[in-house]
Amino acid sequence: MQRAALFRGGDAQMAAGDLGELLVPYMPTIRVPKSGDRVYKTECAFSYDSPDSEGGLYVCMNTFLGFGREHIERHYRKTGQCVYLHLKRHVREKVPGASGGALPKRRNAKLFLDLEISSDLNSDDFEYEDEAKLVLFPDHYEISLPNIEELPALVTIACDALLSAKSPYRKQEPDSWEEELQASKHAKALVQLDNGVRIPPSGWKCSRCDLRENLWLNLTDGSVLCGKWFFDGSGGNGHAVEHYRETGYPLAVKLGTITPDGADVYSFDEEEPVLDPHIAKHLAHFGIDMLQMQVTENGLRDNDIKPRVSEWEVIQEAGVKLKPMYGPGYTGMKNLGNSCYLNAVMQAIFSIPEFQRAYVGNLPRIFDYSPLDPTQDFNTQMAKLGHGLLSGQYSKPPMKSELIEQVMKEEHKPQHNGISPRMFKAFISKGHPEFSSNRQQDAQEFFLHLINLVERNPVGSENPSDVFRFLVEERTQCCQSRKVRYTDRVDYIMQLPVAMEAATNKDELIAYELKRREAEAARRPLPELVRAKIPFSACLQAFSEPSNVEDFWSSALQAKSAGVKTSRFASFPEYLVVQIKKFTFGLDWIPKKLDVSIDMPDFLDITHLRARGLQPGEEELPDIAPPIVIPDDPKALDIDESSVMQLAEMGFPLEACRKAVYYTGNLGAEVAFNWIIAHMEEPDFAEPLVIPAFGEVASSGAAALGAVGLDNQPPEEMVAIIISMGFQRNLAIQALKATNNNLERALEWIFSHPDPEEESDPALDTMDMENNANANILAETGSEGPRIKDGPGRYELFGFISHMGTSTMSGHYVCHLRKEGRWVIYNDLRVCASERPPKDLGYIYFYHRIPS
């Protein structure tokens, strides 16, 4: 589209010299968008206003942020920016032609904004016209465009560049992920070792560490290794990259992403995600033949099988005439392409009063104190989304028929039905390897990701995520010594296993399976689906039963032993989130969902799961940590170069990265990153690493600190190792000094002295503050203990999220919520009164505590 044509012709409002003189004071503030600048010309930073809205959109000519009419004054007052480009799309009924019908459809040269045409209007009956003009604040002086002869050249170029700029959400557009991937140059001639390796369908673990997530299967030798560590704390220790550097084996596939349609493949040599056209053959080499199962014996794809369609019909309440709902709290959300998981979770989140008060209730304060770029502020975008869902501004019923003709004679005022969460998704998924993609995701994983962001971005005095937080008491027992250990941890979701063995219709299931196999063999239509009916009580019982602890080390025996663990609620949350663990891997390696029906109760009482602590007659396991092997010669300790490179890629000096990895004992990039933050102000931070002899470590450390009058200072690398285990710095130093810098004895000392001495050396405190400015803050936070809202364990169901499809990597999510005494279905943009809420087919359930 030739947008430069916008500036040709047009009537001048004043002489060219007058316009130039008028704009002279503002010229230093007008910028021309460059490559990499984000231009928000389709959506307001604080609302869902757009050029389609009645007031249009104002785009700042300096920051390129967009603002609706309600929010433009705030930006002007905060920044002093005076020049804005006002964009407006007009929708009018077409003028009838000579034959009485609408004029023939032709290319509309009056459109220059990159906006979608409303699906509610018939494009054959309506015409669109885009308008742009410069607006000068505070007087709201308008300069209509085009005015190329009258405007200074810089202004003309800036306006044209702004209108030509690409959408900042281009990466979110459907199918963009697939378009970016290219076939790997290694795929066709990939050499695979005939080493007899066979990969099981579950239970994977990195062969070089204990990580069980973000695992990659090397397609040459079948090694299972962890991926890179990401800045947000997820990822791994980079052993997959390290393996490539050692062997040169270039391709790896991410375990857990393999579906009949493909998998995530990465090329270490090409340093980017790639396509492997021969992925089926490469996986079959290691016993993974799931891609051969893409088409079943009866010629139908898995998603085309009739029983699966019925699941889609039941959950979406297809075949039933549903009444649309409008107004506050009944606003739909557009699916951006596999973003239904986000829509379902956010609808449930903003049905909770605590989140409504935290973000929508504090909206004026959040907006007034937002940073200069509100598109990159979590609380601003949460408040914007909450207001969009709850205000009713974007959920208005269709206009009455008698008013339509009257309105259309002048101009159509479009009704906003639903919001498009592009800006919200772009921000919260930034830097996340999964949520930033266009693929389907697990709603439970996104829920926890959102809670993590809420925790890291406090709003007001109370954190709304506290309503989900609860303490879990874990009781671990050594099967040989019978001694026990009680520990507490924080959690946000109760995960219930599916007790398939407790199905109440086993005979029907067996008969159905026989009929299904016969139909497939004879290529006949499949019989009507029979779902396993599982009592909720059986799932609750399975949750409370003991589970085996892998690699259990008994401190009573000081050796590995068999151990069992049980979990109980040390506190009950205000809102209980229950996840049904439906997703698993079959023996044929195909990720699948257990298609079951569970009689989820409207009222739930889990009081019997309250933790009781140490019981009479129970003997606790000794507080002894597993032995840590320290090399006699620190020079023999190899530095993990993959961790070094991960840190260097963040911009830290290479030598500082090597020191961080060495002094934290090769415990990974995340621990080393914490060391860097604590030591980056030191004068020798970027000096080359000098590894002293073991006997010199303590003495050199003491000598270095002698200037501040501190003697017998423990070696910094030992302090770092203890801190990495979750202990405070002052406690680590105290333990090492008490045990003459013996690491194993220091750990024993910590477990036998759970409460550190209250009095400490003032000089030591000063040194701690200098070395780690956040130490006191962390200690103060830790002393408060976890924030919980304990109360009775009786709950009432108010919402659930359902999934349709065969795995979390495909399918569709829908949310049902109980509002104003009735159930409502939220299916992306479609919000209707629910007639048959499928409470037995849900995936994530939301319960609210019943006041006592």
Residue pairs with C-beta under 8 A, 6 or more apart in sequence:
1 111
1 112
3 112
3 160
3 163
3 164
4 160
5 109
6 112
6 132
6 145
6 146
6 159
6 160
6 163
7 145
7 146
7 147
7 148
7 151
7 156
7 159
7 160
8 146
8 148
9 146
10 144
10 145
10 146
10 147
10 148
11 144
12 19
12 147
12 149
12 150
13 19
13 143
13 144
13 147
14 22
14 150
15 150
16 149
16 150
19 143
19 147
19 150
19 151
19 152
20 150
20 151
20 152
22 136
22 141
23 30
23 83
23 151
23 152
23 155
26 82
26 83
26 136
27 152
27 154
27 155
29 61
29 62
29 81
29 82
29 83
30 61
30 62
30 83
30 154
30 155
30 158
31 61
31 62
31 64
31 158
32 154
32 157
32 158
32 161
33 39
33 64
33 158
33 161
33 162
33 165
37 64
37 165
38 64
38 168
38 375
39 59
39 64
39 162
39 165
39 166
39 168
40 59
40 64
40 65
40 66
40 168
40 375
40 423
41 51
41 57
41 59
41 64
41 66
41 85
41 87
41 113
41 114
41 162
41 163
41 165
42 50
42 51
42 57
42 66
42 113
42 114
42 115
42 167
43 49
43 50
43 57
43 66
43 420
43 422
43 423
44 50
44 57
44 66
44 67
44 68
44 71
45 65
45 66
45 67
45 71
45 374
45 375
45 380
45 384
45 423
46 67
46 68
46 70
46 71
46 74
46 367
46 370
46 374
46 380
46 384
47 68
47 70
47 71
47 384
47 387
47 388
47 393
48 384
48 388
48 393
48 394
48 416
48 419
48 420
49 55
49 56
49 57
49 67
49 68
49 69
49 70
49 71
50 57
50 115
51 57
51 87
51 88
51 89
51 113
51 115
51 130
52 89
52 91
52 115
52 118
52 414
53 68
53 69
53 416
54 69
54 413
55 68
55 69
55 70
56 69
56 86
56 87
56 88
56 89
56 131
57 66
57 67
57 68
57 86
57 87
57 88
58 66
58 67
58 68
58 69
58 72
58 84
58 85
58 86
58 87
58 135
59 65
59 66
59 67
59 84
59 85
59 86
59 87
59 162
60 66
60 67
60 75
60 79
60 81
60 83
60 84
61 81
61 83
61 84
61 85
61 134
61 158
61 159
61 162
62 79
62 81
62 83
63 79
63 81
63 372
63 373
64 162
64 165
65 75
65 373
65 374
65 375
67 74
67 75
67 84
71 367
72 84
72 137
74 367
74 368
75 81
76 82
76 137
76 138
78 372
79 372
81 137
82 136
82 137
82 138
83 134
83 135
83 136
83 137
84 134
84 135
84 137
85 132
85 133
85 134
85 135
85 159
85 162
85 163
86 132
86 133
86 134
86 135
86 142
87 113
87 130
87 131
87 132
88 130
88 131
88 132
89 113
89 115
89 128
89 129
89 130
89 131
90 128
90 129
90 130
90 131
90 411
91 118
91 121
91 126
91 127
91 128
91 411
91 412
91 414
92 126
92 127
92 128
92 129
92 411
92 412
93 125
93 126
93 127
93 408
93 409
93 412
94 102
94 103
94 124
94 125
94 126
94 127
95 102
95 103
96 102
96 103
97 103
97 104
102 124
102 125
105 123
105 124
108 127
108 128
108 129
110 128
110 129
110 130
111 128
111 129
111 130
112 130
112 132
112 163
113 130
113 163
114 167
117 123
117 128
118 414
120 414
120 415
120 417
121 412
121 414
126 412
132 145
132 159
132 163
133 142
133 143
133 144
133 145
134 142
134 143
134 145
134 155
134 159
135 141
135 142
135 143
136 142
136 143
143 151
145 159
148 156
151 159
168 426
169 422
169 423
169 426
170 176
171 436
172 336
172 337
172 422
172 425
172 426
172 438
173 337
173 438
174 336
174 337
174 338
174 438
175 337
175 438
176 438
177 437
177 438
177 439
180 273
181 273
181 274
181 275
182 274
182 275
183 274
183 275
183 276
183 277
184 250
184 251
184 265
184 267
184 270
184 274
184 275
184 276
185 270
186 250
186 251
186 267
186 269
186 270
187 251
187 274
187 275
187 276
187 277
187 278
187 279
187 282
188 277
188 278
190 219
190 220
190 250
190 251
190 278
190 282
191 220
192 219
192 220
192 221
192 282
192 285
193 220
193 221
193 222
195 221
195 222
197 221
197 222
197 286
198 222
198 286
198 287
199 217
199 222
199 224
199 255
199 286
199 287
199 288
199 589
201 585
201 586
201 587
201 588
201 589
202 584
202 585
204 212
204 215
204 224
204 255
205 211
205 212
205 215
205 224
206 212
206 215
206 224
206 225
206 226
206 236
206 237
206 239
207 223
207 224
207 225
207 239
208 225
208 226
208 237
208 239
208 242
209 226
209 236
209 237
209 239
210 551
211 226
211 236
211 237
213 226
213 236
214 226
214 227
214 234
214 235
214 236
214 254
215 224
215 225
215 226
215 227
215 236
215 254
215 255
215 256
216 224
216 225
216 226
216 227
216 240
216 252
216 253
216 254
216 255
216 266
217 223
217 224
217 252
217 253
217 254
217 255
217 286
218 224
218 225
218 240
218 243
218 244
218 249
218 251
218 252
219 249
219 251
219 252
219 253
219 265
219 276
219 282
219 283
219 285
220 247
220 249
220 250
220 251
221 247
221 249
222 285
222 286
223 243
223 249
224 255
225 239
225 240
225 242
225 243
225 252
226 235
226 236
226 237
226 238
226 239
226 240
227 235
227 236
227 238
227 240
227 241
227 254
228 235
228 236
228 238
228 240
228 241
228 642
228 646
229 235
229 236
229 237
229 238
229 643
229 646
229 668
229 669
229 670
230 431
230 432
230 433
231 431
231 650
232 431
232 432
233 670
234 432
234 433
235 433
237 640
237 642
237 643
237 668
237 669
238 640
238 642
238 643
238 645
238 646
238 669
239 642
240 252
240 268
241 268
241 642
241 645
242 640
242 641
242 642
243 249
244 250
244 252
244 268
244 269
245 641
245 642
248 269
250 267
250 268
250 269
250 270
251 265
251 266
251 267
251 268
251 274
251 276
251 282
252 265
252 266
252 268
253 263
253 264
253 265
253 266
253 276
253 279
253 282
253 283
254 263
254 264
254 265
254 266
256 591
257 263
257 264
257 809
258 283
258 288
258 290
258 291
258 589
258 591
259 290
259 591
259 807
259 809
259 810
260 290
260 291
260 293
260 294
260 301
260 302
260 590
261 294
261 810
262 275
262 279
262 291
263 276
263 279
263 283
264 273
265 273
265 274
265 275
265 276
265 279
266 272
266 273
266 274
267 273
267 274
276 282
279 291
280 291
280 292
283 289
283 290
283 291
284 291
284 292
287 589
288 589
289 588
289 589
290 588
290 589
290 590
293 302
293 588
293 590
294 301
294 302
295 301
296 302
296 305
296 520
297 520
297 521
297 523
298 519
298 520
298 523
298 524
298 526
299 523
302 308
302 806
303 805
303 806
303 810
305 526
306 525
306 526
306 529
307 526
307 528
307 529
307 595
308 804
308 805
308 806
310 529
311 529
311 595
311 804
311 841
312 318
312 804
312 812
313 319
314 836
314 838
314 841
315 802
315 804
315 814
315 838
315 841
316 804
316 814
316 825
316 827
317 825
317 832
317 834
317 835
317 836
317 838
320 835
320 836
322 825
322 832
322 833
322 834
322 835
323 832
323 833
324 397
324 830
324 831
324 832
325 395
325 824
325 831
325 832
325 833
326 392
326 395
326 396
326 397
326 831
327 392
327 395
327 396
328 390
328 391
328 392
328 395
329 351
329 389
329 390
329 392
329 819
330 392
330 395
330 819
330 824
330 831
331 388
331 389
331 390
331 391
331 392
331 394
331 395
331 418
331 419
331 831
332 395
332 417
332 418
332 419
332 826
332 827
332 828
332 829
332 830
332 831
333 342
333 343
333 346
333 347
333 389
333 418
333 419
333 420
333 421
333 826
333 828
333 829
334 418
334 419
334 420
334 421
334 828
334 829
335 343
335 828
335 829
336 420
336 421
336 422
336 425
337 438
338 438
338 439
338 440
338 441
339 421
339 425
340 440
340 812
340 813
340 814
340 828
341 440
341 441
341 442
341 443
341 446
341 813
342 421
342 424
342 425
342 435
342 446
343 421
343 813
343 815
343 826
343 828
344 443
344 801
344 813
344 814
344 815
344 826
345 443
345 446
345 447
345 450
345 801
345 815
346 385
346 389
346 421
346 424
347 389
347 815
347 817
347 826
348 799
348 801
348 815
348 817
348 844
348 846
349 355
349 450
350 356
350 359
350 360
350 385
350 386
350 389
350 390
351 798
351 799
351 817
351 819
352 464
352 467
352 575
354 462
354 464
354 466
354 467
354 574
355 386
355 464
356 386
356 390
357 464
358 459
358 460
358 462
358 463
358 464
359 366
359 379
359 382
359 383
359 386
359 387
359 459
359 464
360 383
360 386
360 387
360 390
360 391
362 383
362 459
362 460
363 383
363 386
363 387
366 379
366 380
366 383
366 459
367 374
367 380
367 383
370 377
370 379
370 380
371 377
371 380
374 380
374 381
375 381
375 423
375 426
375 427
376 427
378 427
378 428
378 453
378 454
378 456
378 457
379 457
379 459
381 423
381 424
381 427
381 428
382 424
382 454
382 459
384 423
384 424
385 419
385 421
385 424
387 393
388 394
388 419
389 419
393 416
394 416
394 417
394 418
394 419
395 416
395 417
395 418
395 831
396 415
396 416
396 417
397 415
398 415
399 407
399 415
407 413
417 829
418 828
418 829
425 435
428 435
428 449
428 450
428 453
429 435
429 436
430 436
432 449
434 441
434 445
435 441
435 446
435 449
439 809
440 805
440 808
440 809
440 810
440 811
441 808
441 809
442 583
442 808
443 801
443 803
443 808
443 813
443 843
443 844
444 493
444 579
444 843
444 844
447 492
447 493
447 577
447 844
448 492
448 493
451 465
451 468
451 492
454 463
454 464
454 465
455 463
455 465
463 787
465 492
466 574
466 787
466 788
466 789
467 573
467 574
467 575
467 789
468 492
468 493
468 573
468 574
468 575
468 577
469 490
469 491
469 492
469 573
469 786
469 787
469 788
469 789
470 490
470 491
470 492
470 569
470 570
470 571
470 572
470 573
470 576
470 788
470 790
471 488
471 489
471 490
471 491
471 569
471 570
471 571
471 786
471 788
472 488
472 489
472 490
472 491
472 567
472 568
472 569
472 570
473 486
473 487
473 488
473 567
473 568
473 569
473 570
473 611
473 613
474 486
474 487
474 488
474 489
474 565
474 566
474 567
475 484
475 485
475 486
475 565
475 566
475 567
475 568
476 484
476 485
476 487
476 549
476 552
476 563
476 564
476 565
476 621
477 483
477 484
477 485
477 546
477 563
477 564
477 565
478 484
478 552
478 554
478 556
478 557
478 561
478 562
478 563
478 621
479 561
479 562
479 563
479 564
480 554
480 556
480 557
480 561
480 562
481 554
481 556
481 557
481 561
481 621
482 619
483 554
483 556
483 618
483 619
483 620
483 621
483 622
484 614
484 618
484 619
484 620
484 621
485 555
485 620
485 621
486 613
486 614
486 620
488 570
488 786
490 786
492 573
492 577
493 577
493 578
493 579
493 844
494 543
494 576
494 577
494 578
494 579
495 543
495 578
495 579
495 581
496 539
496 540
496 542
496 543
496 578
496 579
496 580
496 581
497 539
497 542
497 543
497 581
498 534
498 539
498 580
498 581
498 582
498 594
498 596
498 598
499 534
499 535
499 538
499 539
499 541
499 542
500 532
500 534
500 594
500 596
502 534
502 535
502 538
503 509
503 532
503 533
503 534
503 596
504 533
504 534
504 535
505 530
505 532
505 533
508 530
509 530
509 532
511 530
512 527
512 529
512 530
515 527
516 526
516 527
518 524
519 525
519 526
519 527
520 526
529 595
531 595
531 596
531 597
532 594
532 595
532 596
532 597
533 596
533 597
533 599
534 596
534 597
534 598
534 599
535 598
535 599
536 598
536 599
536 600
536 601
539 580
539 598
540 606
543 567
543 609
544 566
544 567
544 568
544 609
545 566
546 564
546 565
546 566
547 564
547 565
547 566
548 562
548 563
548 564
548 565
549 563
549 564
549 565
551 560
552 560
552 561
552 562
552 563
553 559
553 560
553 561
553 626
554 560
554 561
554 563
554 621
555 621
555 622
555 623
555 624
555 625
556 621
556 622
558 624
568 609
568 610
568 611
568 612
569 606
569 609
569 610
569 611
569 793
570 611
571 788
571 789
571 790
572 606
572 610
572 790
572 791
572 792
572 793
572 849
573 788
573 789
573 849
574 789
574 791
574 848
574 849
575 846
575 847
575 848
575 849
576 604
576 606
576 795
576 846
576 847
576 848
576 849
577 844
577 845
577 846
577 847
578 844
578 845
578 846
578 847
579 843
579 844
579 845
580 598
580 842
580 843
580 844
580 845
582 593
582 594
582 596
582 803
582 843
583 591
583 592
583 593
583 594
583 807
583 808
584 591
584 592
584 593
584 594
585 591
585 592
586 592
591 806
591 807
591 808
591 809
592 806
592 807
593 803
593 805
593 806
593 807
593 808
597 840
597 841
598 840
599 840
600 797
600 800
600 839
600 840
600 842
600 845
601 797
602 796
602 797
602 839
603 794
603 795
603 796
603 797
603 850
604 794
604 795
604 796
604 797
604 847
605 793
605 794
605 795
606 793
606 795
607 792
607 793
607 794
609 793
610 793
614 620
623 748
623 751
623 752
623 754
624 748
624 751
625 744
625 747
625 748
625 751
627 744
628 721
628 743
628 744
628 747
630 743
631 637
632 694
633 693
633 694
634 691
634 692
634 693
634 694
634 697
634 717
635 691
635 693
637 662
637 665
637 666
638 666
639 658
639 661
639 662
639 666
640 661
640 666
640 668
642 669
643 657
643 661
643 666
643 668
643 669
643 672
644 654
644 657
644 658
644 661
645 657
646 669
647 656
647 657
647 660
647 661
647 669
647 672
647 673
647 676
648 654
648 657
650 673
652 660
652 676
652 680
653 685
653 686
655 686
655 687
655 688
655 689
656 676
656 679
656 680
656 685
656 686
657 672
657 676
658 689
659 689
660 672
660 673
660 675
660 676
660 679
661 669
661 672
662 689
662 691
662 717
663 675
663 716
663 717
663 720
664 671
664 672
664 674
664 675
664 717
664 720
664 721
664 724
665 717
665 720
665 721
665 724
667 721
667 724
671 720
671 724
674 723
674 724
675 720
677 774
678 771
678 772
678 774
679 685
679 771
682 771
692 700
697 715
697 717
698 712
698 713
698 714
698 715
698 741
701 713
701 714
701 715
701 716
702 710
702 711
702 712
702 713
705 711
705 713
705 767
708 763
708 766
708 767
709 763
710 763
710 764
710 767
712 737
713 733
714 732
714 733
714 736
714 737
714 741
715 736
715 741
718 732
718 736
718 741
718 743
718 746
719 729
719 732
719 733
719 736
721 743
722 731
722 732
722 735
722 736
722 743
722 746
722 747
722 750
723 729
723 732
725 747
727 750
728 756
728 775
728 778
728 779
728 782
729 768
729 771
729 772
729 775
730 756
730 760
730 764
730 765
730 768
730 775
730 779
731 750
731 756
732 746
732 750
733 764
733 768
734 756
734 757
734 760
735 746
735 747
735 749
735 750
735 753
736 742
736 743
736 746
738 746
738 749
739 745
739 746
739 748
739 749
768 775
768 776
769 775
769 776
791 849
791 852
792 849
792 850
792 852
794 849
794 850
794 852
795 847
795 848
795 849
795 850
796 847
796 848
796 850
797 818
797 839
797 845
797 846
797 847
798 817
798 818
798 846
798 847
798 848
799 815
799 816
799 817
799 818
799 845
799 846
800 815
800 816
800 837
800 839
800 842
800 843
800 844
800 845
800 846
801 813
801 814
801 815
801 816
801 842
801 843
801 844
802 813
802 814
802 815
802 816
802 838
802 841
802 842
802 843
803 811
803 812
803 813
803 843
804 811
804 812
804 813
804 814
805 811
805 812
813 843
814 825
814 826
814 827
815 825
815 826
815 827
816 823
816 824
816 825
816 826
816 834
816 837
816 838
816 839
816 842
817 823
817 824
817 826
818 824
822 833
822 834
823 833
823 834
823 837
824 831
824 832
824 833
824 834
825 831
825 832
825 833
825 834
825 837
